[in-house]
Amino acid sequence: MLYARTAIAQAIGTGDLPSAAPAQDSAMLVLRVDDVDAATRCLSEHGAAVLAEPQDRPDWGPDLRTAHIRTPDGTLVELQSY
């Protein structure tokens, strides 16, 4: 699935930053996991920064739960379960 930069920015709370790179992410790795909350805790304990805490996203899809993290090297990652 493809999302616009503005949708990514809104999800991770950077919507008020300038739209030009490098202020906004141009790509995001999306991983489906069994348990978004557990995966977020685990990755946080290993150095990832939590940008958007685990939350239900019914407006994005039925039974969808997501969290957004940034890896220590700067990669934006969405964890999701559905």
RAQUIFEN-V767121 format. One record per pair of residues at least 24 apart in sequence whose C-alpha atoms are under 10 Angstrom apart, sorted by the first residue. I is the first residue (numbers start at 1). J is the second residue. If there is no record, write none. Layout:
<<I/J> <I/J>>
This chain:
<<1/30> <2/27> <2/28> <3/27> <3/28> <8/68> <8/76> <8/78> <11/51> <11/52> <11/66> <11/67> <11/68> <11/78> <12/50> <12/51> <12/52> <12/53> <12/67> <12/68> <12/69> <12/70> <12/76> <12/78> <13/51> <13/52> <14/51> <25/74> <25/75> <25/76> <26/76> <27/75> <27/76> <27/77> <28/68> <28/69> <28/70> <28/75> <28/76> <28/77> <28/78> <29/68> <29/75> <29/76> <29/77> <29/78> <29/79> <30/66> <30/68> <30/76> <30/77> <30/78> <30/79> <30/80> <31/66> <31/77> <31/78> <31/79> <31/80> <31/81> <32/65> <32/66> <32/78> <32/79> <32/80> <32/81> <32/82> <33/65> <33/66> <33/78> <33/79> <33/80> <33/81> <33/82> <34/79> <34/80> <34/81> <34/82> <35/65> <35/66> <35/79> <35/80> <35/81> <35/82> <36/64> <36/65> <36/66> <36/67> <36/68> <36/78> <36/79> <36/80> <36/81> <36/82> <37/65> <37/66> <37/67> <37/79> <37/80> <37/81> <39/67> <39/79> <39/80> <40/66> <40/67> <40/68> <40/69> <40/78> <40/79> <43/69> <43/70> <43/71> <44/69> <44/70> <44/71> <44/72> <46/71> <46/72> <47/71> <47/72> <47/73> <48/72> <48/73> <48/74> <48/75> <48/76> <48/77> <49/74> <49/76> <50/76> <50/77> <51/76> <51/77> <51/78> <52/78> <54/78> <54/79> <54/80> <55/80> <56/80> <56/81> <56/82> <57/82>>
